[in-house]
Amino acid sequence: MERSLRAGRLATFAYFVLAGFIMGMWIVHIPVIEHRTGISHAVLGWLLLLLGAGAFGGMQLAGPLTDRFGARTVVPASAALCAASLVLPGLAVDVWTLGGALLLLGVGNGCLDVSMNAHAVQVERGYGRPIMSAFHAWFSIGGVLAALIGAFTLGRGWSAGATLAGTALFCLAAAGVAAGALLRPDPPAAVDASAAEASTGPARKARRATPSRIWILAVLAFMLMLCEGVANDWSVLHVKDVLGAPASTAALAYGAFATAMTAGRLLTDRVAARVGAVAVLRYGSAVGAAGLTLAAFAPDVPLALLGWTVVGAGLSGCVPQLFSAAGHADPDAAGANVSRVAGLGYLGMLAGPAVIGPLTHAIPLNLTFLLPAAFCVVAGFTARILKPEPSPEPRLAADSREKKTPTSRPTAG
């Protein structure tokens, strides 16, 4: 069992790398595909919404499927869909074919995102200690690999269609190899007979309480991933436009954020094992808020770069804790719960640029960062939601035994 669990963990790492690599290869080829299809930046922006819509739909589809058929089945199928659909943008010739390609790529990406996170929760449950953040770090590493390989192929003048087709074939093969090491579904959670029979009272109340907790986790994911989206899309423009740095220097802002985010996720699991998920979210959000505030009021480039580094370090471990909590809340509905949290979080990632852009018409760009900083503060004060809820089953079993064994009463006289 220990060997299979270790193999399952390595396979999960592989799928996270593949997910980051596939999306990274699409991103580095955006300028080439945009030029070949003859679309404008504005049209591309609308088409990217199709990618987001497809991902959100895929997440909602994959959650219930993972719960029903198991991640061992859904993860490889999702990876195959995601890899195969990567070919389509490279073959697109106009706005319509590119729109359809991005919609399908989004569906595949969303399915893979939820199913591999559900499997990561299953692996984490087997290890009995936090390991979720490391999986997310390897997603980022997959993106870095895509940037390096994409730079090489584009520099050699390789066509986008050929490169993306080759990438798809490699990812299909890698997904097939890793599939055999995925864990089999956990057996259904044992339920006490008295709990199964109970249809009123504490049991029904407990069943109602779980969805509300999941939705709170989803809202927190929305806020924190919105903060990540702001850093992804606005950090470079902040350093360039507000502080007047050259483009080459401004690019370091995103680099500082992404590097700190990846390094932090590689370290967070050990921290979470020592201090707990609540502390990781509480203090990580506080550090993220401090970094955003520092970036907002930084008078020069070095302090701004430090601010974005602090943002990446603070936020690095927060979202994985939310995914982990959602997956562990109910093992029999891990996929559906993760899909809710991941889906709303993904919308937050997309909302980041959309929220900041209009605000810049009213206030300077740097001051708009106080809004995501406020979201970090809210997340910090709500961190206790990660504290596991006590299981009602022992109490129900005790109540059942009390009903089945009448208390003896002393007889008169």
C-alpha positions in Angstrom: 0.0 0.0 0.0 2.9 2.4 0.8 4.4 1.8 -2.6 1.2 2.4 -4.4 0.5 5.5 -2.4 4.0 6.9 -3.3 3.4 6.0 -7.0 0.0 7.7 -6.8 1.7 10.9 -5.5 4.3 10.9 -8.3 1.5 10.4 -10.9 -0.4 13.3 -9.4 2.8 15.5 -9.7 3.0 14.4 -13.3 -0.6 15.5 -14.1 -0.1 18.9 -12.4 3.0 19.4 -14.5 1.1 18.4 -17.7 -1.7 20.8 -16.9 0.7 23.7 -16.4 2.7 22.7 -19.5 -0.4 22.5 -21.7 -1.8 25.9 -20.7 1.7 27.4 -20.9 2.2 26.2 -24.4 -1.0 27.8 -25.5 -0.1 31.1 -23.7 3.3 31.4 -25.4 1.8 30.9 -28.8 -1.0 33.5 -28.4 0.8 36.2 -30.4 1.5 33.9 -33.3 -2.1 32.5 -33.4 -3.6 36.0 -33.0 -1.6 37.2 -36.0 -2.4 34.2 -38.2 -6.1 34.4 -37.5 -6.2 38.1 -38.1 -8.0 39.1 -35.0 -7.5 42.2 -32.8 -6.5 42.4 -29.2 -10.1 43.3 -28.3 -11.5 40.2 -30.1 -8.9 38.0 -28.4 -10.0 39.3 -25.1 -13.6 38.2 -25.8 -12.4 34.8 -27.0 -10.4 34.3 -23.8 -13.7 34.6 -22.0 -14.8 31.5 -24.0 -11.7 29.7 -22.6 -12.8 30.8 -19.1 -16.4 29.7 -19.6 -15.3 26.4 -21.0 -13.1 25.8 -17.9 -15.8 26.7 -15.5 -18.2 24.4 -17.3 -15.6 21.6 -17.3 -15.1 22.0 -13.6 -18.7 21.6 -12.8 -18.9 18.6 -15.1 -15.8 16.8 -13.7 -16.7 17.1 -10.1 -19.8 14.7 -10.1 -18.1 12.4 -12.6 -15.1 12.1 -10.3 -17.3 11.2 -7.4 -19.2 8.6 -9.4 -16.4 7.0 -11.4 -13.3 7.9 -9.4 -10.3 10.1 -10.2 -8.4 7.1 -11.6 -10.9 7.1 -14.5 -11.6 10.8 -14.9 -8.1 12.2 -14.6 -6.6 10.4 -17.6 -9.7 11.1 -19.7 -9.5 14.8 -18.8 -5.8 14.9 -19.6 -6.4 13.3 -22.9 -9.2 15.8 -23.8 -7.0 18.7 -22.7 -4.0 17.6 -24.6 -5.9 16.7 -27.8 -7.8 20.1 -27.8 -4.4 21.9 -27.6 -3.9 21.1 -31.3 -7.0 23.0 -32.3 -5.8 26.6 -31.6 -2.8 25.8 -33.8 -5.1 24.9 -36.7 -7.6 27.8 -36.3 -7.8 30.1 -39.3 -10.4 32.6 -38.2 -12.3 34.0 -35.2 -14.9 31.2 -35.3 -12.6 28.3 -35.4 -10.4 29.8 -32.7 -13.4 30.5 -30.5 -14.5 26.8 -30.8 -11.0 25.6 -30.1 -10.6 27.8 -27.0 -14.0 26.7 -25.7 -13.0 23.0 -26.0 -9.6 23.6 -24.5 -11.2 25.3 -21.6 -13.5 22.4 -21.0 -10.5 20.0 -21.0 -8.5 22.3 -18.7 -11.4 22.6 -16.2 -12.0 18.8 -16.1 -8.4 18.1 -15.5 -8.1 20.8 -12.9 -10.9 19.5 -10.7 -10.2 15.8 -11.2 -6.5 16.0 -10.5 -7.1 18.1 -7.4 -9.7 15.5 -6.2 -7.0 12.8 -6.7 -4.5 15.0 -4.8 -7.0 15.1 -1.9 -7.2 11.3 -2.0 -3.4 11.0 -1.9 -3.2 13.6 0.9 -5.7 11.6 2.9 -3.5 8.5 2.5 -0.4 10.3 3.7 -2.2 11.8 6.6 -0.4 15.1 6.4 -0.5 18.2 4.2 0.9 17.7 0.7 -1.5 19.8 -1.5 0.7 22.9 -1.9 3.5 21.0 -3.5 1.2 19.7 -6.3 0.2 23.3 -7.1 3.9 24.3 -7.2 4.5 21.7 -9.9 1.7 23.2 -11.9 3.7 26.4 -12.0 6.9 24.5 -12.9 5.0 23.1 -15.8 4.3 26.6 -17.0 8.0 27.5 -16.7 8.9 24.5 -18.8 6.4 25.6 -21.4 7.9 29.1 -21.5 11.4 27.7 -22.1 10.4 25.2 -24.7 8.1 27.6 -26.4 10.8 30.2 -26.6 13.1 27.7 -28.2 10.6 26.5 -30.8 9.5 30.0 -31.7 13.1 31.1 -32.0 13.7 28.3 -34.5 10.6 29.4 -36.5 8.6 26.3 -35.9 4.9 26.6 -36.8 2.4 26.8 -34.0 0.4 24.0 -35.4 3.4 21.6 -35.5 4.6 22.6 -32.1 1.2 22.2 -30.4 0.6 18.9 -32.2 3.9 17.6 -31.0 3.1 18.8 -27.5 -0.3 17.1 -27.6 1.2 13.8 -28.6 3.9 14.0 -25.8 1.2 14.9 -23.2 -1.1 12.1 -24.3 1.8 9.6 -24.0 2.8 10.9 -20.6 -0.8 10.9 -19.3 -1.2 7.3 -20.4 2.0 6.2 -18.6 1.0 8.0 -15.4 -2.6 6.6 -15.4 -1.6 3.2 -14.1 -0.2 4.6 -10.9 -3.4 6.5 -9.9 -5.1 5.3 -6.8 -8.3 3.4 -6.9 -11.3 5.1 -5.4 -11.6 5.0 -1.6 -14.4 2.7 -0.4 -17.6 4.6 0.6 -17.4 6.1 4.0 -18.9 3.8 6.6 -22.1 5.2 8.0 -23.6 4.0 11.3 -26.9 2.4 10.9 -28.6 4.7 13.3 -27.2 7.7 11.4 -28.5 6.3 8.1 -32.0 5.8 9.7 -32.1 9.2 11.2 -34.0 11.7 9.0 -34.5 14.5 11.5 -32.6 16.3 14.2 -28.8 16.6 14.3 -28.2 14.4 11.2 -30.3 16.5 8.9 -28.8 19.7 10.3 -25.3 18.3 9.7 -26.1 17.5 6.1 -27.4 21.1 5.6 -24.3 22.6 7.3 -21.7 21.1 4.9 -22.8 22.9 1.7 -22.7 26.3 3.4 -19.2 25.7 4.6 -18.2 24.7 1.1 -19.7 27.9 -0.3 -17.7 29.9 2.2 -14.6 28.2 1.1 -15.5 29.0 -2.5 -16.0 32.7 -1.8 -12.6 32.8 -0.1 -11.1 31.1 -3.2 -12.8 33.7 -5.3 -11.3 36.6 -3.3 -7.8 35.1 -3.0 -7.5 34.0 -6.6 -8.7 37.5 -7.6 -5.7 38.7 -5.8 -3.5 36.3 -7.7 -5.1 37.5 -11.0 -4.3 41.1 -10.1 -0.7 40.2 -9.5 -0.5 38.2 -12.8 -2.0 40.9 -15.0 -1.2 44.3 -13.3 2.1 44.0 -11.5 4.2 44.6 -14.7 2.0 47.6 -15.8 2.2 49.0 -12.3 6.0 49.1 -12.2 6.2 50.3 -15.8 3.4 53.0 -15.9 3.3 54.2 -12.3 7.0 54.0 -11.4 8.3 54.7 -14.9 10.6 51.6 -15.2 11.7 50.3 -18.6 9.8 47.2 -19.9 12.7 44.9 -19.1 12.8 46.0 -15.5 9.0 45.9 -15.2 8.9 42.3 -16.3 10.8 41.5 -13.0 7.6 42.3 -11.1 5.7 39.3 -12.4 8.9 37.2 -12.2 9.3 38.1 -8.5 5.7 37.3 -7.8 5.7 33.9 -9.7 9.1 32.8 -8.2 8.0 33.6 -4.6 4.6 31.8 -5.3 6.3 28.7 -6.5 8.9 28.6 -3.8 6.3 29.2 -1.1 4.2 26.3 -2.4 7.1 24.0 -2.2 7.6 24.9 1.5 4.0 25.4 2.6 3.2 21.7 3.3 5.8 21.5 6.0 4.6 24.7 7.5 1.0 23.5 7.4 2.0 20.2 9.1 3.6 22.2 11.9 1.1 25.1 12.5 -2.1 24.0 10.8 -4.1 25.1 7.8 -5.9 27.9 9.8 -2.6 29.6 10.6 -1.4 29.2 7.0 -4.5 31.0 5.7 -4.6 33.6 8.4 -1.0 34.7 8.4 -0.5 34.1 4.6 -3.4 36.4 3.9 -2.0 39.0 6.2 1.4 38.8 4.5 -0.4 39.1 1.1 -2.3 42.2 2.3 1.0 43.7 3.5 2.7 43.0 0.2 -0.2 44.6 -1.8 -0.1 47.6 0.4 3.6 48.0 0.1 3.4 47.7 -3.7 0.6 50.3 -3.8 2.6 52.9 -1.9 6.1 52.0 -3.0 7.9 55.2 -4.0 10.5 53.4 -6.2 11.1 50.2 -8.2 13.0 48.1 -5.6 10.3 48.5 -3.0 7.6 47.7 -5.5 9.5 44.5 -6.5 9.8 43.6 -2.8 6.1 44.2 -2.4 5.2 41.8 -5.3 7.6 39.2 -3.9 5.9 39.4 -0.5 2.5 39.1 -2.2 3.6 35.8 -3.9 5.1 34.5 -0.7 2.0 35.3 1.4 -0.6 33.9 -1.1 1.4 30.9 -2.1 -0.1 28.5 0.4 -3.6 29.9 0.9 -5.6 28.5 -2.1 -4.3 25.0 -1.7 -5.6 24.9 1.8 -9.1 25.8 0.6 -9.0 23.0 -2.0 -7.8 20.5 0.5 -10.5 21.5 3.0 -13.2 21.2 0.4 -12.0 17.7 -0.6 -11.7 16.4 2.9 -15.1 17.8 4.0 -16.9 14.8 2.6 -14.8 12.0 1.0 -17.9 10.8 -0.9 -18.4 14.2 -2.5 -14.8 15.4 -2.8 -15.1 16.0 -6.6 -18.2 18.0 -6.4 -17.0 20.1 -3.5 -13.6 20.8 -5.1 -15.4 21.8 -8.3 -17.4 24.4 -6.5 -14.4 25.9 -4.8 -12.2 25.7 -7.9 -14.9 27.0 -10.2 -15.6 30.1 -8.1 -11.9 30.6 -7.6 -11.3 30.5 -11.3 -13.9 33.2 -11.8 -12.0 35.3 -9.3 -8.8 34.8 -11.3 -10.6 36.1 -14.4 -12.3 38.9 -12.5 -9.1 40.4 -11.3 -8.2 42.3 -14.5 -11.9 43.1 -15.1 -12.3 44.7 -11.7 -9.0 46.7 -11.7 -9.4 48.1 -15.2 -12.6 50.2 -14.6 -11.3 51.4 -11.2 -8.3 53.0 -12.9 -10.7 55.5 -14.5 -11.5 56.8 -11.0 -8.3 56.3 -9.0 -4.6 55.7 -9.8 -3.6 52.1 -10.6 -1.5 51.7 -7.5 -4.4 52.6 -5.2 -6.6 50.0 -6.8 -4.4 47.3 -5.1 -6.0 48.3 -1.8 -9.2 46.4 -2.9 -7.4 43.0 -3.2 -5.6 43.8 0.0 -8.9 44.2 1.7 -10.0 40.8 0.4 -6.8 39.3 1.9 -7.8 40.9 5.3 -11.3 39.3 5.1 -9.8 35.9 4.3 -7.5 36.2 7.3 -10.4 36.9 9.6 -12.4 34.0 8.1 -9.5 31.5 8.4 -11.2 29.5 11.2 -13.5 28.0 8.5 -10.6 25.6 7.7 -10.9 24.1 11.2 -12.5 20.6 10.7 -16.0 20.2 11.9 -16.6 17.6 14.6 -18.3 14.5 13.1 -21.8 14.0 14.3 -21.7 10.2 13.9 -20.3 9.3 17.4 -23.1 11.3 19.0 -25.7 9.7 16.8 -24.4 6.2 17.6 -24.5 7.0 21.3 -28.1 8.3 21.0 -29.0 5.1 19.2 -27.5 2.9 22.0 -29.4 4.9 24.6 -32.7 4.3 22.7 -32.0 0.6 22.3 -30.9 0.1 25.9 -33.6 1.5 28.2 -32.2 3.0 31.5 -33.2 0.8 34.4 -35.3 2.5 37.0 -35.5 1.7 40.7 -38.7 0.1 41.7 -40.8 1.5 44.5 -40.8 -0.3 47.9 
